[in-house]
Amino acid sequence: MSWDEPLTEAEREALLDEISAGVCRRGLQTPVIFALEMHRPLAFVASQSMIVLAPMLAPLLGIERIENVSRLLRESGSIDRLIERIDRSDPPRAESPTPSI
């Protein structure tokens, strides 16, 4: 595996599933979607930053995960797919009644 090889479709789908499941498990759907929307133009810069920061992040996250996320962020449309995946896996919430005064 190399930093400059594109992800296969199976790798891309597995990574998107893993990230969205982690976000949903922690209940962070809304803040993550907002952050992704705000930083969408910087996805390529983030992918390149991950390459530079890989030596410091590798002990925490693992070099393969860093490499795969970097390769995912480099692809155009990956942020849109991730937002869609998180939004789809977010369970609908019942609206709470408004308190009467």
C-alpha positions in Angstrom: 0.0 0.0 0.0 1.2 3.4 -0.8 0.2 7.0 0.1 -0.4 7.9 -3.6 -2.5 4.9 -4.6 -6.3 5.5 -4.7 -8.6 3.6 -2.4 -10.5 0.7 -3.9 -14.2 0.8 -3.8 -14.3 -1.9 -1.0 -11.7 0.0 1.0 -13.5 3.3 0.6 -16.9 1.8 1.7 -15.3 0.0 4.7 -13.6 3.2 5.8 -16.7 5.3 5.4 -18.7 2.7 7.4 -16.1 2.6 10.2 -15.9 6.4 10.5 -19.7 6.9 10.5 -20.2 4.1 13.0 -17.7 5.6 15.3 -19.4 9.0 15.1 -22.8 7.6 15.6 -21.7 5.4 18.5 -20.4 8.5 20.3 -23.6 10.5 19.5 -21.5 13.2 17.6 -23.5 13.3 14.4 -24.5 17.0 14.4 -21.1 18.5 15.4 -19.2 16.2 13.0 -21.5 17.1 10.1 -21.1 20.8 10.9 -17.3 20.5 11.1 -17.2 18.5 7.8 -19.4 21.1 6.1 -17.3 24.0 7.3 -14.0 22.4 6.4 -15.0 20.8 3.1 -12.7 23.1 1.0 -9.8 22.1 3.2 -10.1 18.3 2.7 -7.1 18.1 0.4 -5.0 20.2 2.8 -6.1 18.0 5.7 -5.0 14.9 3.7 -1.6 16.3 3.1 -1.3 17.4 6.7 -2.0 13.9 7.8 1.0 12.8 5.8 3.2 15.3 7.5 1.8 14.5 11.0 1.9 10.7 10.5 5.0 10.1 12.6 3.3 11.8 15.6 -0.2 10.3 15.0 0.9 6.7 14.2 1.4 5.6 17.8 -2.1 6.7 18.6 -4.1 5.7 15.5 -1.9 3.3 13.6 -0.1 4.2 10.3 -2.5 2.2 8.1 -5.5 4.1 9.4 -3.8 7.5 8.9 -2.8 6.5 5.4 -6.3 5.3 4.5 -8.0 8.5 5.9 -5.5 10.6 4.1 -6.2 8.8 0.8 -10.0 9.2 1.5 -9.7 12.9 2.1 -7.7 13.4 -1.1 -10.6 12.1 -3.2 -13.2 14.6 -4.4 -16.6 13.9 -3.1 -15.5 11.9 -0.1 -16.6 14.5 2.4 -20.1 14.5 0.8 -20.3 10.7 1.0 -19.2 10.7 4.6 -21.8 13.4 5.5 -24.5 11.4 3.7 -23.4 8.2 5.5 -23.5 9.8 8.9 -26.8 11.4 8.2 -28.3 8.1 7.0 -27.2 6.2 10.0 -28.4 8.9 12.5 -31.6 7.5 14.0 -34.7 9.8 13.8 -35.4 11.5 17.1 -38.7 12.1 18.6 -39.5 15.7 19.1 -40.0 16.7 22.7 -43.2 18.6 23.4 -42.7 22.3 24.0 -43.4 23.2 27.7 -46.5 25.2 28.2 -46.2 28.2 30.4 
